[in-house]
Amino acid sequence: MKSNRAAKKRFKLTGSGKIKREKAYRSHILTKKSNKRKRQLGKATLVSQPDSKNIKRLIQ
């Protein structure tokens, strides 16, 4: 089965098998967002457990 190329570009597997993702809402309309919020949106985070099963199927 082919992997989903869009998902492959958006998600990365960590060494322990969890899935890393970037946060949304950082691209525009930044003037009304606080510095703290913008700073935290720049950091990567992990995909939630219920979603990770479907995403693993897409990227492998």
PABA-298192 format. One record per residue: x, y, z of N, C-alpha, C in turn; residue in three letters. Coordinates in steps of 0.001 Angstrom, whole numbers, padded with zeros to 6 digits, always signed. Layout:
// PABA-298192
XYZXYZXYZala/...
END
This chain:
// PABA-298192
+000840-001182+000000+000000+000000+000000+000885+001246+000000met/+000495+002236-000764+001270+003480-000829+001094+004284+000460lys/+002163+004993+000842+002040+005903+001979+001433+007213+001494ser/+000794+007927+002396+000202+009215+002066+001306+010264+002098asn/+001633+010848+000948+002787+011740+000846+002577+013037+001630arg/+001336+013513+001694+001057+014731+002465+001299+014480+003952ala/+000858+013327+004447+001059+012991+005857+002535+012760+006144ala/+003235+012177+005210+004665+011882+005377+005457+013170+005591lys/+005027+014251+004955+005723+015532+005085+005360+016254+006386lys/+004233+015924+006994+003762+016639+008175+004113+015971+009488arg/+004370+014666+009480+004606+013916+010708+005929+013185+010639phe/+006585+013056+011818+007838+012310+011926+007718+011343+013093lys/+008313+010165+012943+008333+009194+014031+009513+009486+014944leu/+009292+009433+016251+010386+009596+017207+011061+008239+017414thr/+012126+008235+018158+012844+006993+018412+012017+005979+019170gly/+011127+006455+020040+010302+005536+020834+009026+005129+020106ser/+008833+005619+018868+007671+005207+018085+006489+006147+018169gly/+006621+007241+018927+005538+008224+018968+005617+009112+017725lys/+004568+009878+017483+004513+010704+016276+004588+012168+016658ile/+005531+012871+016026+005748+014284+016304+005054+015110+015232lys/+004499+016263+015633+003828+017147+014689+004118+018593+015053arg/+003914+019490+014097+004022+020925+014339+002640+021466+014685glu/+002589+022579+015388+001313+023178+015770+000796+024108+014676lys/-000514+024275+014642-001164+025147+013673-001287+026560+014226ala/-001837+027457+013434-002163+028846+013818-000928+029716+014033tyr/+000149+029467+013316+001347+030283+013479+001665+031066+012202arg/+000816+030952+011173+001208+031484+009868+000788+032931+009618ser/-000339+033383+010145-000783+034754+009869-001681+035249+010995his/-002053+036509+010928-002809+037208+011977-002094+037041+013317ile/-000825+037427+013341-000022+037242+014541-000097+038434+015486leu/-000677+039544+015035-000657+040756+015851-001520+040617+017101thr/-002611+039885+017033-003500+039760+018189-003106+038604+019109lys/-002115+037827+018721-001672+036717+019564-000540+037184+020468lys/-000546+036708+021690+000473+037135+022648+001821+036514+022292ser/+002878+037124+022808+004222+036604+022554+004375+035188+023094asn/+003795+034945+024252+003871+033614+024845+003194+032578+023948lys/+002028+032935+023436+001286+032008+022577+002044+031728+021285arg/+002603+032768+020672+003365+032588+019429+004611+031737+019672lys/+005249+031953+020789+006453+031189+021121+006118+029711+021308arg/+005013+029439+021992+004640+028046+022228+004136+027361+020964gln/+003568+028119+020038+003116+027535+018775+004290+027118+017897leu/+005455+027676+018144+006626+027330+017346+007240+026000+017704gly/+006870+025456+018858+007455+024197+019321+006656+023008+018799lys/+007352+021922+018537+006689+020696+018093+006050+020007+019282ala/+005073+019159+019008+004393+018409+020063+004078+017017+019540thr/+003516+016185+020392+003190+014812+019999+001724+014695+019614leu/+001447+013774+018718+000073+013489+018305-000612+012717+019430val/-001889+012970+019644-002624+012286+020706-002735+010791+020406ser/-002873+009991+021450-002910+008539+021307-004017+008036+020376gln/-005265+008527+020485-006307+008004+019591-006023+008268+018111pro/-005352+009395+017795-005074+009720+016396-003845+009005+015858asp/-002953+008575+016737-001661+008061+016277-001793+006769+015473ser/-002768+005961+015785-002954+004700+015049-003250+004966+013572lys/-004148+005918+013302-004487+006238+011912-003321+006887+011183asn/-002583+007747+011861-001475+008458+011208-000335+007496+010911ile/-000077+006545+011795+000968+005546+011526+000653+004762+010262lys/-000620+004458+010057-001017+003731+008856-000767+004589+007605arg/-000960+005911+007717-000765+006786+006569+000706+006951+006195leu/+001578+007014+007203+002980+007343+006902+003864+006132+006661ile/+003349+004917+006890+004180+003743+006640+003741+002976+005425gln/
END
